[in-house]
Amino acid sequence: MMAEHGNPCDAQDATYCLNGASCYELSSMKAFSCVCRENYKGSRCELYELLAQSPDEQDRGLLAAVVIVGVLILVVLAVIIYYVVRMLMLKPNNQNNRNSREKKRMNV
């Protein structure tokens, strides 16, 4: 029986394809071709492919929205922390400036 991919390989040549793939002989090219099972790829189906697929587009959109909101929260927190630290660093300087002005007024 002729398949789209050529004639099925005989038992000896069927070991050309790995991981349970179907082997076909391409008579016009005198070569073998493999039809891989799900999650396998490569010319001989030698590579296992870990796929992170969501069942539908809505899940992908939700995941993207969660990531974007998380990044925005981190940016806002970083800005708040920056200004709080800046205020704390400037506060002692302001007190020192006031104290020195008061001392100068008293001395005058």
C-alpha positions in Angstrom: 0.0 0.0 0.0 1.4 3.4 -1.0 1.2 6.1 1.6 1.7 9.9 1.3 5.2 9.5 2.6 6.2 6.5 0.5 6.1 2.8 1.0 6.3 1.5 4.6 9.8 0.3 5.5 10.4 -3.4 5.9 11.1 -4.8 9.3 14.9 -4.4 9.1 14.7 -0.7 8.0 11.8 0.1 10.4 14.4 0.6 13.2 15.6 3.8 11.4 12.9 5.8 13.1 13.0 6.2 16.8 10.4 6.5 19.6 7.7 4.6 17.9 7.6 6.7 14.8 6.4 5.3 11.5 9.1 4.6 8.9 8.5 5.1 5.1 10.8 4.5 2.2 11.0 7.2 -0.3 11.7 5.2 -3.5 12.3 8.2 -5.7 15.1 9.5 -3.4 16.2 6.1 -2.1 15.9 7.4 1.5 13.9 6.9 4.6 11.3 9.3 6.1 9.8 9.2 9.6 6.4 10.4 10.7 6.9 11.3 14.3 4.5 10.7 17.2 3.2 13.6 19.2 5.8 15.6 21.1 8.7 14.2 19.1 10.6 15.9 16.3 13.8 15.5 14.3 14.6 13.7 11.1 14.5 10.4 13.0 12.1 11.5 15.7 15.0 11.5 18.1 14.1 14.7 20.0 11.5 15.0 22.7 9.8 18.4 22.7 8.3 19.6 25.9 5.4 21.8 24.9 3.8 24.3 27.2 0.5 24.7 25.5 -2.7 26.2 26.9 -6.0 24.7 25.9 -7.3 27.9 24.5 -6.4 31.5 23.7 -8.2 32.9 26.7 -5.7 31.2 29.0 -2.8 32.8 27.2 -4.4 36.2 27.4 -5.0 35.8 31.1 -1.4 34.7 31.7 -0.2 37.7 29.7 -2.4 40.0 31.8 -1.2 38.6 35.1 2.5 39.0 34.0 1.9 42.6 32.9 0.1 43.5 36.2 2.9 41.8 38.2 5.6 43.8 36.4 3.6 47.1 36.9 3.3 46.3 40.6 7.0 45.7 40.9 7.8 49.0 39.1 5.4 50.9 41.4 7.0 49.3 44.5 10.5 50.2 43.2 9.5 53.8 42.8 7.9 54.0 46.3 11.0 52.4 47.9 13.3 54.8 46.0 11.4 57.9 47.3 11.1 56.6 50.9 14.8 55.9 51.0 15.5 59.3 49.5 13.4 61.0 52.1 15.1 59.1 54.9 18.5 60.1 53.6 17.5 63.8 53.2 15.8 64.0 56.6 19.1 64.0 58.7 20.6 66.6 56.4 17.6 68.9 56.9 17.8 68.6 60.7 21.6 69.3 60.6 20.9 72.4 58.4 18.2 73.6 60.9 20.5 73.1 63.9 23.4 74.9 62.2 21.0 77.8 61.3 19.8 78.0 64.9 23.3 78.0 66.2 24.2 80.8 63.9 21.2 82.9 65.0 22.1 82.4 68.6 25.7 83.4 68.0 24.7 86.6 66.2 
